[in-house]
């Protein structure tokens, strides 16, 4: 009974992370089979796009995936009717389809099947099928438990990227292999494959890609799919810290190490013990810290600022940057030996434009569904004009820009109808061209950078946070370009 209760309690938390959905549902299936003292469990989902059942998880080592039409088998019957079916001898039931048994060599005897819904009267999202009770057959208590768990599973799925495109329609939308990461385009396939392979090891990973492409989400996917998933994931953003504080932030400091250090403080490295340290925008790491990070990567050893004791670091390092580190190395601004240490596994994320118009539409609908629920708005719909505008836009800020635009559109559309679109890419290109053309070509680099930063700030009506995001830099980096004090201190 305790196993059954713990599975019900844990289900929502299991489905709240950027975990590989197949692996996650596989764990749920294993625990379900154990809770019901059964041989195998299969979680079938209704693929709304293809109108068929797909076994995203099946405790079937013989096959990597099962698909079948909804017109066939006991699972298909439950998916169509929403009934719970309990059979003591499956082969004798006319609804039983033996094709899966023939394909695997498995023999199905007793069977318990329940529909997955996110509420008791809602549309069916999928089917939970449990096979072959170890002793005897499934009883009424088993049936009641599985029905309750299937509803919990449906509610949990509604919080993931497997949720339905339209809450009124049956099935789910298969948006990608990792929860909270939407995308099935060819441009993302290599990234998915590399994340999956890297997560199985402790190798250092470097994510490269423009601002807003989702480097942080993919970094978390590496962590939560690794053996370190029970440990912390600690983030260091090199663009948000004054240069003089980065060392203390990373490695901590001893009491008296500097003015104001009235106590020992642990750094991010120690806080990440047994977990993952994510160093975001490593291209902005000050040169004086690069050697110490190199030592951490090589020896997994460090000292706190002001300390003499060498400490061990049981951490996995994941880094990200939008900068060209190779160019920084050539310019003498990034250590070459550190560069090769951080790019053991290099994963490049495509821009939103490179992912294609279908991906823009899928992400727009995904964000619309998410923010409609969050802001208590009606289910969102797009006019043809609005959707065309989204597809035509250049999206220099990538997925992050699209997400922010959709949230704004949802908030400003009480009816749920989205009939606005951002300026088209051609307009943005013209603005950028005008900005570049108005800068004299003989300016020193620092002066040219300052003038351009001022124009970007002006374009965003003085909002320095938005200006920094559009430039792909942190607020402090923008402040340095403008010759201002740290924006974080204001």
N, C-alpha and C positions, 0 to 999 in steps of 0.2 A: 504493500500500500504506500509506503514512504517513497518508493521509486516512482509510482504513478503521480503522487502529489508533487514531487520535485520536478518532474517533466512538465507538468502544467505551469508551475511557477517560473521555470527557467525559459520557457518557449519564447516569450516576447523579448527577453534580453538576448537570447541566442540570435534573433533575427534583426538586431538593431545595429549591426556593424557592417563594415565594408568587406565582409568575408565572402569567399568563393561560395556562391549559392548552392552549387552541387555538393560541395563538401559539407556545408551547413545542413542541408536537408538530409544528407547521408547520415550525419550524426543524429539528427532527429529521428530518422527511420530506425537506426540501430537501437536507440534508447526506447523507442516505442515498442519494438519487438521484444525487448527485454522486459518492459513494464507489463506486457500482456503474456509473458511466457510463451512467445510464439517463435517460429523458426525464421520467418522473414517478414519484412514490411516494405511496402512500396508506396511512395507518395507520387500520385499522378497529378499533373496539372493540365488544365484545359488551355491549350495554345489558341488564344482568341484569333490570332492572325491566320492560322491554318485550319481551325475548327476540328482539332483532333487531340487525343490524349497523349501526353509525353511524360515518360517516367524520368523526371529530373533526378530522382534517386530511386534506385532499386537495389536491394541487397542481393544482387545477382552478379556474381563474379564472371559469369559467362558472357554477359553483354554490357557494353558501356552505356547504351541508351535503348529504351523501348518506345515505340510509337504505335498507336493503333487508332482507327476511326472510332468515334463515339457511338457508332451503331453496333459495336461488337463487344461481347464479353460482359461479365458482371460489372467490371469497372465502368464500362460504357453505359450500362443500364443505370447505375447509381448516378453517373454524371448527368444523364438526361432527365431522370425522374426526381433526384434528390432524396431517394429512399435509402434507409440503412438496410443492408442485406446481411443475414447471418446464415451460413450453410454448414451443416455437419459433414456433408459429402458433396463437394463441389462438382465432381464429375457427373453426378446424377442430375444436376440442375440444367434445364434447357438453355439458360442464359450463359452457361460456362463456355469459354472459348479455349480450346486446348493448344492453340498455336504457340503461346509463350512457353508452355511446358515442353512442347516438341522442340522448340528452338534451344532450350536450355538443358533438357534432360531431367528437369525437376518435376516432381509429382505433387500437385496441389490436392490437399484433402479438405480439412476444415478451412473455412474462410470467413472473415468479418470485414465488411466494406462500408465506409461512411462518407457522405459528401463533405467537402470543405467549403464553408461559407464564412463570411465575416460578420454575419448576424443570422439569427435563427431562420428568418423568413427571406433572406437575401438570395441573390443568384449564386449558383454553384461555381466555385473557382477551381475545384479539382476533387480528387478522391484519395482517401487513405485506405489502403488494402493490407490486411494482416493475414498471413497464411500459416496454417498448421500449428495448432495449439500443442504444446509439448505433452500435456497430459489431458486426456478427454477432449472436449470441444468447447468452443466459445459459448459463454452463457450470457444471461441478461445483464449481469453486472459489467461484464466486458463490453457489451454493446453500449450501455449508458456511458461508460468511461470514454470509449472511442468517439462517440457522438460529441461529448463535451470537449474532448481534445481537438477534434476536427474544427470546431467553431473557434477555439483558441488559436489554432494554427491559421485559420482564415483571417482572424483579426491581426495576427502577427504579420502575415504576408501583406496585408494592406498598408503596413508601415514600411515596406521594402520597395525596391524598384520592380518587384514582381506584381505590384498591385495592378488592378484592371485599368485600362484606358478610360473606360466609362463605368462608373460604379453600378449602373443599372443593367449592364450586359454581363453575361456569364463569361468565365474564363479569366486569364491573366495575360499580360503583355510581357513577352520575354525580351528584355531590353539589354542584356549583357550578362557575362558570367559573374560579376562582382556586385554585391548589394551596394546601392547608393552610387554606382558608376553606370551611367546610361550610355550605351553605344554598341552597335554591332557592325560598324563599317569596316571595310578591309584595312583602312588606315590604322585602326586600333588593334588589329589581330596580333601583330608582332608584340605590341606592348603587353597585351593580355598574356601571351605565351611566356614572355620574359618575366613578368611579375610572378606567374605561377611557379616557374622554375627557380627564380631567385628566392622566393619565400621558403623553399624547402632547405635552404642553406643559411649560413651566417655571413655570406659574402657581402662586402660593402657595395651599395647600389647608388648610382648617380642618375637622377631624373633630369632630363633636359627638355626645355620647351618654353614657348612664349608665356608671358604672364596670363593667367586665367585659364590655362589648359588643364588644370586639375592635378598638378604635381603633388599637392598635399594629400589628396584623396588616394592617389595611387600609392604614395608612400605608406599611408595607413593600411592599404590593402596588403602590402608586403608584410607589415607587422602582424595584422590579425590573422593572416593565413600561415604564420610561422610557428615554430615551437616556442617562441617567446610571447605568444599572444596573451598569456596570463599575466605577463609583466607589463610595466608602464611603457607608454610611448611618450617621450618628452621632446618638445619642440624648441629649437633655438632659431630665431629669425635674425639673421645677420644684418638686416637693413633697419631694424628698429632699435638697436642698441648703440649708444655712443661708444666710439672705439676704445675709450679707456675703461669701459665696464665689461667688454666682451670676455676678457680672460676670467674675471671673477664670476661672470654669469655661467661660463662653461665649466670652470674647475673649482669654483668656490673660493673662500678665503678664510684665513685664520684671524682670530682676534688680534687687533693691533697691526694688521698688514698694511693699513693705510689710514689716513685721517677719516674718522667716522666709523671705522670697523670695530665696533664695540663688542662683537661676539663672533663666534665661528658660524659661517654660513656654507651650507652644502651647495655645490654647483649642479648644473643640469646633468653632467656625466654621472655623478653619484646618484642623482634622483632617478636615472634611467637604469640602474643596476638590474640585471636579469631581463631587461627589456630592450627597447630600441631608442636610439638617439637620432632625431631627425634634424639635420642642419639645413635650414632653408636659406636659399640665396647665398650659397657658400662662395660665390664669386665676389661677394662684398666683404668677405672676411679680411680684417686688417692684416697686412704683410707680417707684422710682428707676432701674430698669433698662428700663422700658418705652420711654422716649425713645430709648435707645441701640439697642434692637431695632428701633424705627421707622426709625431712620437706616439700619440694616443692610438693612431691607426696601426702603427708598426708593432708596438709593444703592449698595447692595452694597459698603459701605465701613465700616471700624471701626478702632479703635486698641486695642492691648493696654493693660492696666492699667499705668500708670506709663510708657507710651510716648508718643512724639510723632509717629511715622511713621504716616500713613494707609495702610491695607492694603486691597486689593481682595478681595472674597469671591465666588468663582465657586461658589455653592451654590444649591440649590433648597430652599425652606423649606416644611415641612409641620408643622402644629400640631394639637394635640388638646386637648379640655377636656370635663369633665363639668359645668362650671359654665355658668350663663346669663350670657354676657358682656354682653349688652344690659343686664341688671339691674345688673351691676357698673359699666357705664358710667354708668348713671343714678345710682348711688350714689357716683360719683366715685372708684371704686377701679380703674378700667381706662380707659386713654386712648381717647377716641372715634376719633381718627385712626388709632391702632394697630388698633383693632377692625375698621375698614373695610379696612385693609391686609392683615390676616390672613385675611379671609373672602372673598377673590377667588373661590375655589371652595369652597362650603360643602357638606359631606356629613354628613347626620344618620344615625346608625346606630340601628336599632330595638332595643328591649329584647327579651329572650328571649321574654317572654310575648306581645309583639306579633307575633313571628314564627310563633306558632301551635304546637299540640300535635304536629303532624307533624314540625316542626323539632326539638322537644325530643327526640322519639324518635330521629330521625336522628343528632343530635349525641351522644345517650347511647350509641348503638351504635358510632358512630365512635370516641368516647373509650374505650369498652370494648375495642374491637379494638386500638387503639393501646397501651393500658396493659397489656393481657393479654400482648402481645408483649414489651413493655419489661420487665415483671416476671416473665416466664417462667411465666405462669399458663395454664391451659387456656382454650380459646376461650370467651368469656363468653356466658352466656344470662341473660335476665331473666324472672323469674316475672311473671305477669299483674298480681299485686298490686304488685310493685315498679315496673313500668312505669307503672301507673296513678298510683302515688304521685309519680313523677317528673313526670307530666303535670299533676297537681293542684297541685304545689308552686308557690309564688309566684316563686321565683328572684330575690330582690332583688339578688343579686350577678351575675345574668345568666350568660353562657356560662362565665365564669371559675369561678363557684360550682359550676355543673354539672360542669365538668371536674374540679375538686378532689374533688367528691363521688364521681364515678365512679372516679377513681384510688384513693381510699380504699376503696371497695367492692371493687375488684379485689384490692387488697393483702390485705384481710380475708376474701376468699372463695377459699380454696385449691382448691375444687372447680370454680370458674368460674361457679357459679350465683349470681346476684345476687337476693337476696330481701329487701333492705332498701330503704327509701325515706326521704327527708327529711321533716320535719314539713310538713304541708300549709299552704298559703298562709293559710288562715283562722287557724291557730294563730299564725303569725308576725304577722298583722295584729292579733290580740288582744294579743300581747306589746307590739307597737309602740304600740298604743292605750293600754295600761296605763302605759307609760313616759311618754307625753305627758301623760296625765291626772294623773300624780303630781307634775308640775312646776308650781309656782305660776305664774300668768300674769303676775304683776307683777314677776318677776325681771328684772334687767338682762340684756341679751343675752349678755354674757360669762359671767355666773354660770350662766345657763340652759344655755349650750353646755358649760360645764365639768361640770355635774351630769349632763347627758345623756351626755357622753363617758365619765364614770365608770361609768354604768350599762351602757353598751355593753361596756366593758372587763370589768365584772363578769360580764356575760352570757357572755363568751368566757373565763371563768375566769382572768382576769388576762393573757391573751395579747394584748399590744398590737398585734402585727402583724395578727392576725385582726380585731381591733377596728377598726384603721385601714382594712383592706380593706372591711369591712362598711359603714363610714361613707363610703367612696369618697374617702378622703384619704390623704396620706402620713404616715409615722411621725412626722416632725418637726412636721407640722401638728397631729397628735394630742397630741404632747408640749406644744405651746404651749397647746392647749385645757385640758390638765390642769395647766398651770403647772409642768411638769417641764423639766429640761435636755434637749437634743437626744437622742433615742433612739439616733441613729447614733453618739453619742459613748460610749455605755455599753458 
